[in-house]
Amino acid sequence: MPETPSPSTTQAAHDPHFSRVVSRLASEFSNVHHSSTVSRCVDAAHHGAKDVTGRATPDLVERIARQHLQVLALAFAEQH
């Protein structure tokens, strides 16, 4: 895993709707990203969706966060 885990928890980890998203994505990307990175991506996706559309459903947030995590994984792979 390329990231150093962050000791702080994110808002997503405390919201029951988004904690499920974090759990699914953390499992999906467990061999690539630390769970704190997944949480931060879910938070960023949540805020971005709210800013752009005025709402942030768990499905939309999960799709956006998954895309971010895939891009991060590709960028990391290109460095090594």
Gaussian input, Z-matrix of N, CA and C with variables (Angstrom, degrees):
# hf/3-21g

backbone

0 1
 N
 C     1     B1
 C     2     B2     1     A1
 N     3     B3     2     A2     1     D1
 C     4     B4     3     A3     2     D2
 C     5     B5     4     A4     3     D3
 N     6     B6     5     A5     4     D4
 C     7     B7     6     A6     5     D5
 C     8     B8     7     A7     6     D6
 N     9     B9     8     A8     7     D7
 C    10    B10     9     A9     8     D8
 C    11    B11    10    A10     9     D9
 N    12    B12    11    A11    10    D10
 C    13    B13    12    A12    11    D11
 C    14    B14    13    A13    12    D12
 N    15    B15    14    A14    13    D13
 C    16    B16    15    A15    14    D14
 C    17    B17    16    A16    15    D15
 N    18    B18    17    A17    16    D16
 C    19    B19    18    A18    17    D17
 C    20    B20    19    A19    18    D18
 N    21    B21    20    A20    19    D19
 C    22    B22    21    A21    20    D20
 C    23    B23    22    A22    21    D21
 N    24    B24    23    A23    22    D22
 C    25    B25    24    A24    23    D23
 C    26    B26    25    A25    24    D24
 N    27    B27    26    A26    25    D25
 C    28    B28    27    A27    26    D26
 C    29    B29    28    A28    27    D27
 N    30    B30    29    A29    28    D28
 C    31    B31    30    A30    29    D29
 C    32    B32    31    A31    30    D30
 N    33    B33    32    A32    31    D31
 C    34    B34    33    A33    32    D32
 C    35    B35    34    A34    33    D33
 N    36    B36    35    A35    34    D34
 C    37    B37    36    A36    35    D35
 C    38    B38    37    A37    36    D36
 N    39    B39    38    A38    37    D37
 C    40    B40    39    A39    38    D38
 C    41    B41    40    A40    39    D39
 N    42    B42    41    A41    40    D40
 C    43    B43    42    A42    41    D41
 C    44    B44    43    A43    42    D42
 N    45    B45    44    A44    43    D43
 C    46    B46    45    A45    44    D44
 C    47    B47    46    A46    45    D45
 N    48    B48    47    A47    46    D46
 C    49    B49    48    A48    47    D47
 C    50    B50    49    A49    48    D48
 N    51    B51    50    A50    49    D49
 C    52    B52    51    A51    50    D50
 C    53    B53    52    A52    51    D51
 N    54    B54    53    A53    52    D52
 C    55    B55    54    A54    53    D53
 C    56    B56    55    A55    54    D54
 N    57    B57    56    A56    55    D55
 C    58    B58    57    A57    56    D56
 C    59    B59    58    A58    57    D57
 N    60    B60    59    A59    58    D58
 C    61    B61    60    A60    59    D59
 C    62    B62    61    A61    60    D60
 N    63    B63    62    A62    61    D61
 C    64    B64    63    A63    62    D62
 C    65    B65    64    A64    63    D63
 N    66    B66    65    A65    64    D64
 C    67    B67    66    A66    65    D65
 C    68    B68    67    A67    66    D66
 N    69    B69    68    A68    67    D67
 C    70    B70    69    A69    68    D68
 C    71    B71    70    A70    69    D69
 N    72    B72    71    A71    70    D70
 C    73    B73    72    A72    71    D71
 C    74    B74    73    A73    72    D72
 N    75    B75    74    A74    73    D73
 C    76    B76    75    A75    74    D74
 C    77    B77    76    A76    75    D75
 N    78    B78    77    A77    76    D76
 C    79    B79    78    A78    77    D77
 C    80    B80    79    A79    78    D78
 N    81    B81    80    A80    79    D79
 C    82    B82    81    A81    80    D80
 C    83    B83    82    A82    81    D81
 N    84    B84    83    A83    82    D82
 C    85    B85    84    A84    83    D83
 C    86    B86    85    A85    84    D84
 N    87    B87    86    A86    85    D85
 C    88    B88    87    A87    86    D86
 C    89    B89    88    A88    87    D87
 N    90    B90    89    A89    88    D88
 C    91    B91    90    A90    89    D89
 C    92    B92    91    A91    90    D90
 N    93    B93    92    A92    91    D91
 C    94    B94    93    A93    92    D92
 C    95    B95    94    A94    93    D93
 N    96    B96    95    A95    94    D94
 C    97    B97    96    A96    95    D95
 C    98    B98    97    A97    96    D96
 N    99    B99    98    A98    97    D97
 C   100   B100    99    A99    98    D98
 C   101   B101   100   A100    99    D99
 N   102   B102   101   A101   100   D100
 C   103   B103   102   A102   101   D101
 C   104   B104   103   A103   102   D102
 N   105   B105   104   A104   103   D103
 C   106   B106   105   A105   104   D104
 C   107   B107   106   A106   105   D105
 N   108   B108   107   A107   106   D106
 C   109   B109   108   A108   107   D107
 C   110   B110   109   A109   108   D108
 N   111   B111   110   A110   109   D109
 C   112   B112   111   A111   110   D110
 C   113   B113   112   A112   111   D111
 N   114   B114   113   A113   112   D112
 C   115   B115   114   A114   113   D113
 C   116   B116   115   A115   114   D114
 N   117   B117   116   A116   115   D115
 C   118   B118   117   A117   116   D116
 C   119   B119   118   A118   117   D117
 N   120   B120   119   A119   118   D118
 C   121   B121   120   A120   119   D119
 C   122   B122   121   A121   120   D120
 N   123   B123   122   A122   121   D121
 C   124   B124   123   A123   122   D122
 C   125   B125   124   A124   123   D123
 N   126   B126   125   A125   124   D124
 C   127   B127   126   A126   125   D125
 C   128   B128   127   A127   126   D126
 N   129   B129   128   A128   127   D127
 C   130   B130   129   A129   128   D128
 C   131   B131   130   A130   129   D129
 N   132   B132   131   A131   130   D130
 C   133   B133   132   A132   131   D131
 C   134   B134   133   A133   132   D132
 N   135   B135   134   A134   133   D133
 C   136   B136   135   A135   134   D134
 C   137   B137   136   A136   135   D135
 N   138   B138   137   A137   136   D136
 C   139   B139   138   A138   137   D137
 C   140   B140   139   A139   138   D138
 N   141   B141   140   A140   139   D139
 C   142   B142   141   A141   140   D140
 C   143   B143   142   A142   141   D141
 N   144   B144   143   A143   142   D142
 C   145   B145   144   A144   143   D143
 C   146   B146   145   A145   144   D144
 N   147   B147   146   A146   145   D145
 C   148   B148   147   A147   146   D146
 C   149   B149   148   A148   147   D147
 N   150   B150   149   A149   148   D148
 C   151   B151   150   A150   149   D149
 C   152   B152   151   A151   150   D150
 N   153   B153   152   A152   151   D151
 C   154   B154   153   A153   152   D152
 C   155   B155   154   A154   153   D153
 N   156   B156   155   A155   154   D154
 C   157   B157   156   A156   155   D155
 C   158   B158   157   A157   156   D156
 N   159   B159   158   A158   157   D157
 C   160   B160   159   A159   158   D158
 C   161   B161   160   A160   159   D159
 N   162   B162   161   A161   160   D160
 C   163   B163   162   A162   161   D161
 C   164   B164   163   A163   162   D162
 N   165   B165   164   A164   163   D163
 C   166   B166   165   A165   164   D164
 C   167   B167   166   A166   165   D165
 N   168   B168   167   A167   166   D166
 C   169   B169   168   A168   167   D167
 C   170   B170   169   A169   168   D168
 N   171   B171   170   A170   169   D169
 C   172   B172   171   A171   170   D170
 C   173   B173   172   A172   171   D171
 N   174   B174   173   A173   172   D172
 C   175   B175   174   A174   173   D173
 C   176   B176   175   A175   174   D174
 N   177   B177   176   A176   175   D175
 C   178   B178   177   A177   176   D176
 C   179   B179   178   A178   177   D177
 N   180   B180   179   A179   178   D178
 C   181   B181   180   A180   179   D179
 C   182   B182   181   A181   180   D180
 N   183   B183   182   A182   181   D181
 C   184   B184   183   A183   182   D182
 C   185   B185   184   A184   183   D183
 N   186   B186   185   A185   184   D184
 C   187   B187   186   A186   185   D185
 C   188   B188   187   A187   186   D186
 N   189   B189   188   A188   187   D187
 C   190   B190   189   A189   188   D188
 C   191   B191   190   A190   189   D189
 N   192   B192   191   A191   190   D190
 C   193   B193   192   A192   191   D191
 C   194   B194   193   A193   192   D192
 N   195   B195   194   A194   193   D193
 C   196   B196   195   A195   194   D194
 C   197   B197   196   A196   195   D195
 N   198   B198   197   A197   196   D196
 C   199   B199   198   A198   197   D197
 C   200   B200   199   A199   198   D198
 N   201   B201   200   A200   199   D199
 C   202   B202   201   A201   200   D200
 C   203   B203   202   A202   201   D201
 N   204   B204   203   A203   202   D202
 C   205   B205   204   A204   203   D203
 C   206   B206   205   A205   204   D204
 N   207   B207   206   A206   205   D205
 C   208   B208   207   A207   206   D206
 C   209   B209   208   A208   207   D207
 N   210   B210   209   A209   208   D208
 C   211   B211   210   A210   209   D209
 C   212   B212   211   A211   210   D210
 N   213   B213   212   A212   211   D211
 C   214   B214   213   A213   212   D212
 C   215   B215   214   A214   213   D213
 N   216   B216   215   A215   214   D214
 C   217   B217   216   A216   215   D215
 C   218   B218   217   A217   216   D216
 N   219   B219   218   A218   217   D217
 C   220   B220   219   A219   218   D218
 C   221   B221   220   A220   219   D219
 N   222   B222   221   A221   220   D220
 C   223   B223   222   A222   221   D221
 C   224   B224   223   A223   222   D222
 N   225   B225   224   A224   223   D223
 C   226   B226   225   A225   224   D224
 C   227   B227   226   A226   225   D225
 N   228   B228   227   A227   226   D226
 C   229   B229   228   A228   227   D227
 C   230   B230   229   A229   228   D228
 N   231   B231   230   A230   229   D229
 C   232   B232   231   A231   230   D230
 C   233   B233   232   A232   231   D231
 N   234   B234   233   A233   232   D232
 C   235   B235   234   A234   233   D233
 C   236   B236   235   A235   234   D234
 N   237   B237   236   A236   235   D235
 C   238   B238   237   A237   236   D236
 C   239   B239   238   A238   237   D237

   B1=1.4352
   B2=1.5143
   B3=1.3146
   B4=1.4389
   B5=1.5204
   B6=1.3123
   B7=1.4483
   B8=1.5113
   B9=1.3121
   B10=1.4522
   B11=1.5167
   B12=1.3143
   B13=1.4571
   B14=1.5202
   B15=1.3083
   B16=1.4527
   B17=1.5151
   B18=1.3283
   B19=1.4582
   B20=1.5210
   B21=1.3316
   B22=1.4571
   B23=1.5232
   B24=1.3257
   B25=1.4542
   B26=1.5183
   B27=1.3013
   B28=1.4476
   B29=1.5092
   B30=1.3241
   B31=1.4599
   B32=1.5212
   B33=1.3172
   B34=1.4631
   B35=1.5228
   B36=1.3084
   B37=1.4605
   B38=1.5239
   B39=1.3306
   B40=1.4657
   B41=1.5195
   B42=1.3119
   B43=1.4577
   B44=1.5254
   B45=1.3315
   B46=1.4699
   B47=1.5271
   B48=1.3216
   B49=1.4651
   B50=1.5193
   B51=1.3175
   B52=1.4584
   B53=1.5172
   B54=1.3232
   B55=1.4683
   B56=1.5270
   B57=1.3274
   B58=1.4713
   B59=1.5284
   B60=1.3186
   B61=1.4717
   B62=1.5208
   B63=1.3288
   B64=1.4700
   B65=1.5267
   B66=1.3189
   B67=1.4746
   B68=1.5227
   B69=1.3256
   B70=1.4768
   B71=1.5184
   B72=1.3345
   B73=1.4635
   B74=1.5322
   B75=1.3126
   B76=1.4683
   B77=1.5221
   B78=1.3194
   B79=1.4620
   B80=1.5291
   B81=1.3198
   B82=1.4658
   B83=1.5328
   B84=1.3299
   B85=1.4617
   B86=1.5301
   B87=1.3232
   B88=1.4635
   B89=1.5286
   B90=1.3104
   B91=1.4669
   B92=1.5224
   B93=1.3388
   B94=1.4628
   B95=1.5262
   B96=1.3248
   B97=1.4670
   B98=1.5227
   B99=1.3132
   B100=1.4582
   B101=1.5300
   B102=1.3052
   B103=1.4649
   B104=1.5302
   B105=1.3289
   B106=1.4701
   B107=1.5219
   B108=1.3204
   B109=1.4577
   B110=1.5235
   B111=1.3169
   B112=1.4603
   B113=1.5279
   B114=1.3115
   B115=1.4663
   B116=1.5209
   B117=1.3274
   B118=1.4699
   B119=1.5215
   B120=1.3301
   B121=1.4700
   B122=1.5237
   B123=1.3235
   B124=1.4630
   B125=1.5262
   B126=1.3236
   B127=1.4654
   B128=1.5216
   B129=1.3305
   B130=1.4679
   B131=1.5266
   B132=1.3297
   B133=1.4600
   B134=1.5264
   B135=1.3137
   B136=1.4604
   B137=1.5205
   B138=1.3169
   B139=1.4669
   B140=1.5240
   B141=1.3173
   B142=1.4602
   B143=1.5169
   B144=1.3179
   B145=1.4636
   B146=1.5247
   B147=1.3278
   B148=1.4677
   B149=1.5249
   B150=1.3275
   B151=1.4650
   B152=1.5246
   B153=1.3180
   B154=1.4612
   B155=1.5343
   B156=1.3139
   B157=1.4693
   B158=1.5288
   B159=1.3153
   B160=1.4576
   B161=1.5102
   B162=1.3289
   B163=1.4647
   B164=1.5238
   B165=1.3110
   B166=1.4624
   B167=1.5220
   B168=1.3181
   B169=1.4600
   B170=1.5313
   B171=1.3112
   B172=1.4649
   B173=1.5364
   B174=1.3455
   B175=1.4714
   B176=1.5205
   B177=1.3227
   B178=1.4646
   B179=1.5198
   B180=1.3138
   B181=1.4654
   B182=1.5302
   B183=1.3297
   B184=1.4648
   B185=1.5305
   B186=1.3230
   B187=1.4699
   B188=1.5229
   B189=1.3318
   B190=1.4677
   B191=1.5248
   B192=1.3246
   B193=1.4649
   B194=1.5256
   B195=1.3243
   B196=1.4619
   B197=1.5404
   B198=1.3167
   B199=1.4657
   B200=1.5249
   B201=1.3219
   B202=1.4659
   B203=1.5273
   B204=1.3167
   B205=1.4668
   B206=1.5224
   B207=1.3252
   B208=1.4612
   B209=1.5194
   B210=1.3184
   B211=1.4675
   B212=1.5264
   B213=1.3208
   B214=1.4740
   B215=1.5205
   B216=1.3216
   B217=1.4679
   B218=1.5260
   B219=1.3290
   B220=1.4675
   B221=1.5268
   B222=1.3145
   B223=1.4673
   B224=1.5262
   B225=1.3172
   B226=1.4592
   B227=1.5261
   B228=1.3247
   B229=1.4671
   B230=1.5300
   B231=1.3143
   B232=1.4607
   B233=1.5252
   B234=1.3264
   B235=1.4641
   B236=1.5273
   B237=1.2990
   B238=1.4740
   B239=1.4989
   A1=109.14
   A2=118.81
   A3=121.60
   A4=114.73
   A5=119.13
   A6=121.43
   A7=112.64
   A8=114.51
   A9=120.80
   A10=106.94
   A11=117.86
   A12=119.05
   A13=111.82
   A14=115.36
   A15=121.89
   A16=108.99
   A17=117.95
   A18=119.31
   A19=113.26
   A20=117.95
   A21=119.68
   A22=110.83
   A23=114.95
   A24=119.16
   A25=108.33
   A26=115.47
   A27=120.25
   A28=110.18
   A29=115.69
   A30=120.56
   A31=110.80
   A32=116.46
   A33=120.52
   A34=111.79
   A35=117.18
   A36=120.68
   A37=111.93
   A38=117.46
   A39=120.77
   A40=113.78
   A41=118.73
   A42=122.35
   A43=108.76
   A44=118.72
   A45=119.79
   A46=113.79
   A47=118.33
   A48=120.54
   A49=110.96
   A50=116.06
   A51=119.77
   A52=112.98
   A53=117.62
   A54=118.69
   A55=110.19
   A56=116.92
   A57=120.02
   A58=110.71
   A59=115.75
   A60=120.49
   A61=109.40
   A62=116.28
   A63=120.77
   A64=109.87
   A65=117.17
   A66=120.59
   A67=112.14
   A68=116.45
   A69=119.70
   A70=111.62
   A71=116.28
   A72=119.40
   A73=111.58
   A74=117.41
   A75=120.09
   A76=110.20
   A77=116.52
   A78=120.46
   A79=110.46
   A80=116.02
   A81=121.06
   A82=112.49
   A83=116.93
   A84=121.17
   A85=112.59
   A86=117.39
   A87=121.19
   A88=113.43
   A89=117.32
   A90=119.26
   A91=112.36
   A92=116.99
   A93=120.94
   A94=112.35
   A95=116.79
   A96=121.80
   A97=111.25
   A98=114.89
   A99=120.91
   A100=108.46
   A101=117.21
   A102=121.06
   A103=112.57
   A104=118.08
   A105=119.55
   A106=110.87
   A107=117.60
   A108=120.99
   A109=109.78
   A110=116.34
   A111=120.82
   A112=109.37
   A113=117.63
   A114=121.09
   A115=111.71
   A116=116.14
   A117=119.44
   A118=111.23
   A119=117.94
   A120=120.85
   A121=111.12
   A122=116.99
   A123=120.37
   A124=109.61
   A125=117.64
   A126=120.41
   A127=111.31
   A128=116.49
   A129=120.63
   A130=110.49
   A131=116.94
   A132=121.01
   A133=110.71
   A134=116.46
   A135=121.14
   A136=110.75
   A137=116.52
   A138=120.70
   A139=111.70
   A140=116.69
   A141=120.62
   A142=112.30
   A143=116.35
   A144=120.21
   A145=110.86
   A146=116.48
   A147=120.76
   A148=110.99
   A149=116.51
   A150=120.84
   A151=111.64
   A152=117.40
   A153=121.43
   A154=112.07
   A155=117.30
   A156=119.74
   A157=113.74
   A158=117.24
   A159=120.21
   A160=114.10
   A161=116.79
   A162=121.07
   A163=108.72
   A164=115.48
   A165=119.99
   A166=108.83
   A167=115.99
   A168=119.37
   A169=109.14
   A170=117.63
   A171=119.32
   A172=112.96
   A173=117.43
   A174=119.54
   A175=112.02
   A176=116.54
   A177=120.34
   A178=110.73
   A179=116.22
   A180=120.59
   A181=110.52
   A182=116.72
   A183=119.96
   A184=111.14
   A185=117.21
   A186=120.49
   A187=111.43
   A188=116.44
   A189=120.34
   A190=110.18
   A191=117.05
   A192=120.62
   A193=111.18
   A194=117.86
   A195=121.28
   A196=110.42
   A197=116.54
   A198=120.09
   A199=110.90
   A200=117.41
   A201=121.03
   A202=110.76
   A203=116.37
   A204=120.51
   A205=111.81
   A206=117.17
   A207=120.29
   A208=111.28
   A209=116.99
   A210=120.97
   A211=110.01
   A212=117.37
   A213=120.41
   A214=111.13
   A215=117.21
   A216=121.16
   A217=110.39
   A218=117.22
   A219=120.37
   A220=111.27
   A221=116.58
   A222=120.50
   A223=110.90
   A224=116.25
   A225=120.04
   A226=110.58
   A227=117.12
   A228=121.45
   A229=111.23
   A230=117.40
   A231=121.05
   A232=112.04
   A233=117.69
   A234=122.11
   A235=111.58
   A236=117.53
   A237=120.35
   A238=112.50
   D1=128.86
   D2=-174.35
   D3=-79.98
   D4=-22.24
   D5=-173.37
   D6=-91.17
   D7=154.13
   D8=170.71
   D9=-92.77
   D10=127.10
   D11=-177.65
   D12=-62.43
   D13=144.87
   D14=177.86
   D15=-96.35
   D16=136.75
   D17=-179.05
   D18=-73.32
   D19=-18.94
   D20=-177.66
   D21=-81.11
   D22=146.73
   D23=175.01
   D24=-95.87
   D25=154.25
   D26=-177.44
   D27=-99.47
   D28=168.56
   D29=178.40
   D30=-61.77
   D31=-36.39
   D32=-177.95
   D33=-59.55
   D34=-35.12
   D35=-177.74
   D36=-66.23
   D37=-20.80
   D38=-176.75
   D39=-100.34
   D40=-12.29
   D41=179.63
   D42=-92.37
   D43=123.48
   D44=-175.93
   D45=-59.86
   D46=-33.52
   D47=178.55
   D48=-68.05
   D49=-43.03
   D50=-175.23
   D51=-88.97
   D52=-18.85
   D53=175.64
   D54=-66.19
   D55=-31.21
   D56=175.32
   D57=-67.21
   D58=-38.58
   D59=176.87
   D60=-62.82
   D61=-46.03
   D62=178.92
   D63=-59.74
   D64=-43.93
   D65=-179.59
   D66=-61.93
   D67=-45.31
   D68=179.52
   D69=-62.91
   D70=-46.85
   D71=-177.89
   D72=-70.78
   D73=-35.39
   D74=177.33
   D75=-62.50
   D76=-38.66
   D77=177.31
   D78=-68.32
   D79=-44.80
   D80=-178.81
   D81=-62.53
   D82=-36.75
   D83=-175.74
   D84=-109.09
   D85=21.64
   D86=-174.02
   D87=-60.51
   D88=-28.90
   D89=-179.82
   D90=-88.91
   D91=0.86
   D92=-176.62
   D93=-120.40
   D94=-47.12
   D95=-173.42
   D96=-123.87
   D97=145.38
   D98=173.31
   D99=-70.25
   D100=151.42
   D101=-177.82
   D102=-60.17
   D103=-29.20
   D104=177.87
   D105=-67.94
   D106=-32.39
   D107=176.31
   D108=-67.66
   D109=-41.17
   D110=177.85
   D111=-61.54
   D112=-45.76
   D113=179.50
   D114=-59.91
   D115=-43.09
   D116=178.92
   D117=-64.78
   D118=-38.28
   D119=177.55
   D120=-65.59
   D121=-40.12
   D122=177.90
   D123=-64.48
   D124=-42.69
   D125=176.82
   D126=-60.29
   D127=-46.24
   D128=-179.66
   D129=-62.67
   D130=-41.84
   D131=178.86
   D132=-64.53
   D133=-39.48
   D134=178.17
   D135=-61.41
   D136=-49.47
   D137=-179.73
   D138=-65.39
   D139=-40.46
   D140=178.69
   D141=-63.51
   D142=-44.47
   D143=178.68
   D144=-62.40
   D145=-42.05
   D146=178.23
   D147=-62.13
   D148=-43.17
   D149=-179.16
   D150=-64.51
   D151=-40.35
   D152=-174.03
   D153=-84.54
   D154=-44.78
   D155=-172.98
   D156=-107.43
   D157=-12.77
   D158=-177.42
   D159=86.46
   D160=-4.15
   D161=177.47
   D162=-150.53
   D163=163.22
   D164=-178.12
   D165=-143.90
   D166=93.55
   D167=177.29
   D168=-78.73
   D169=153.22
   D170=178.28
   D171=-55.68
   D172=-38.47
   D173=179.83
   D174=-63.50
   D175=-44.98
   D176=179.51
   D177=-64.87
   D178=-45.21
   D179=179.94
   D180=-60.66
   D181=-41.48
   D182=179.79
   D183=-63.66
   D184=-42.90
   D185=179.36
   D186=-62.23
   D187=-44.88
   D188=-179.37
   D189=-65.78
   D190=-46.80
   D191=-179.18
   D192=-62.30
   D193=-40.42
   D194=178.88
   D195=-60.53
   D196=-43.16
   D197=178.24
   D198=-62.35
   D199=-43.06
   D200=178.07
   D201=-60.93
   D202=-45.00
   D203=-178.93
   D204=-65.50
   D205=-36.52
   D206=176.75
   D207=-65.73
   D208=-41.48
   D209=178.38
   D210=-64.88
   D211=-43.34
   D212=177.48
   D213=-60.27
   D214=-41.17
   D215=179.84
   D216=-64.71
   D217=-42.28
   D218=178.19
   D219=-63.97
   D220=-43.44
   D221=179.59
   D222=-62.11
   D223=-42.25
   D224=178.68
   D225=-64.79
   D226=-42.19
   D227=-179.24
   D228=-63.40
   D229=-35.02
   D230=179.47
   D231=-69.17
   D232=-26.52
   D233=179.50
   D234=-75.88
   D235=-20.88
   D236=-174.81
   D237=-115.43

